[in-house]
Amino acid sequence: MKVHAPETLEQACAVLAQHAGALVPMAGATDLLVHWPGKQRDHDRAYLDLSGVAELRPLAWTDDSLKLGALTTYWDVLRDPQTARQFPMLIEAARQVGAVQIQTRGTWAGNIANGSPAADGVPVLMALDASVTLASTTGTRTVALADYYTGYRASVRRPEELIVSIEIPKRAYDITAFYKVGPRRAQAITKVGVAIAHASHAGGGGWRIVANSVAPTVCRCRSVESLLDEVGGKPFTAPDGFLTALRADVAPIDDIRSTAEYRLTVLARLLYHGLKGRTPSVA
Ligand SMILES: Cc1cc2nc3c(=O)[nH]c(=O)nc-3n(C[C@H](O)[C@H](O)[C@H](O)COP(=O)(O)OP(=O)(O)OC[C@H]3O[C@@H](n4cnc5c(N)ncnc54)[C@H](O)[C@@H]3O)c2cc1C
């Protein structure tokens, strides 16, 4: 099997452009390893190992945001005290991914690029209004993570583009929570999960409710968000139309991990108990 090992982003983009779509980018390889070539003919695939590209590694703070490089791992985030203060929900999600071995290798960018509807990093990043920067030999562009997916395991990323960073704007959050339901506490693929965030409306806040494992992609529950925005600054009691709105937002399926009915019921309960009695600040 062929593995390209660039040392700079420029080299990485050049190799990717040269092999137009035939190269598989590789970060921590924790997702790729699960599907590692099992048959001789699969070894025709070529990989682009990003691990030597130092400029993709750092986690960096600016006055307005947190920037995760494409090689930033869950462990990098868990070890950063400022993230614990500013974005406790990121820490909560990082702790719930796999177990320590996966947390030290797996990257947030890999979690996004893999495109699984069950991804645990994505709902939290989406609830925090993260954006994704993509680079190729022709330049860079930034897209909101909420607009990144176009369907099941499909995204706006072109084959010659790499995710180079993820940016999370700083906001004054008064409510954040992340819930994951799986068959056991560690090394569990999510049956249903949800990230909840509320920031005051000044500077683009409001409610963000983002669910995983209940639709072909991780999805924002925009009908529920609108309903909660309408209720305003009152303590939460399930408003009229809450279940109807939730049903409109998600499309759970029956599969080997759960039934659609179980997923919808549990998601409603997670939201109800997560929000019960909470009063969002509308200042
Ligand atoms: C035992 C085990 C437990 C797990 N538990 C969980 C869990 O609880 N929750 C969860 O969400 N996930 C879990 N995972 C899945 C996986 O660990 C995560 O999705 C992880 O974040 C993937 O990151 P990675 O760096 O290893 O990606 P890789 O495996 O290197 O890549 C994943 C995909 O992203 C692409 N890619 C990677 N980096 C880039 C880039 N910069 N630009 C473009 N494309 C890129 C690759 O081509 C590939 O398609 C688990 C995996 C295993 C093996």
The ligand as an ORCA input file, in Angstrom:
! r2SCAN-3c Opt
* xyz 0 1
  C     -12.792      1.592     19.566
  C     -13.332      2.850     18.966
  C     -14.200      3.642     19.713
  C     -14.721      4.814     19.165
  N     -15.591      5.549     19.921
  C     -16.148      6.667     19.391
  C     -17.093      7.427     20.151
  O     -17.438      7.098     21.301
  N     -17.625      8.533     19.567
  C     -17.277      8.925     18.307
  O     -17.774      9.940     17.831
  N     -16.364      8.232     17.578
  C     -15.802      7.119     18.085
  N     -14.900      6.391     17.350
  C     -14.583      6.847     15.985
  C     -13.290      7.701     15.866
  O     -12.401      7.441     16.911
  C     -13.583      9.210     15.835
  O     -14.514      9.532     14.815
  C     -12.312     10.047     15.623
  O     -12.574     11.382     15.918
  C     -11.748      9.942     14.203
  O     -10.586     10.747     14.133
  P      -9.244     10.230     13.452
  O      -8.266     11.338     13.543
  O      -8.810      8.930     14.018
  O      -9.760     10.044     11.948
  P      -9.184      9.084     10.793
  O      -9.533      7.667     11.086
  O      -7.757      9.391     10.512
  O     -10.073      9.612      9.569
  C     -11.483      9.519      9.599
  C     -12.044     10.072      8.279
  O     -11.758     11.453      8.160
  C     -10.952     11.727      7.024
  N     -10.026     12.778      7.456
  C      -9.274     12.797      8.582
  N      -8.648     13.981      8.714
  C      -9.014     14.742      7.648
  C      -8.713     16.061      7.220
  N      -7.900     16.874      7.928
  N      -9.277     16.515      6.092
  C     -10.123     15.725      5.373
  N     -10.445     14.463      5.721
  C      -9.902     13.969      6.847
  C     -10.314     10.410      6.643
  O     -10.012     10.325      5.271
  C     -11.412      9.424      7.044
  O     -12.388      9.371      6.035
  C     -14.347      5.215     17.853
  C     -13.444      4.429     17.119
  C     -12.944      3.254     17.653
  C     -11.989      2.421     16.845
*
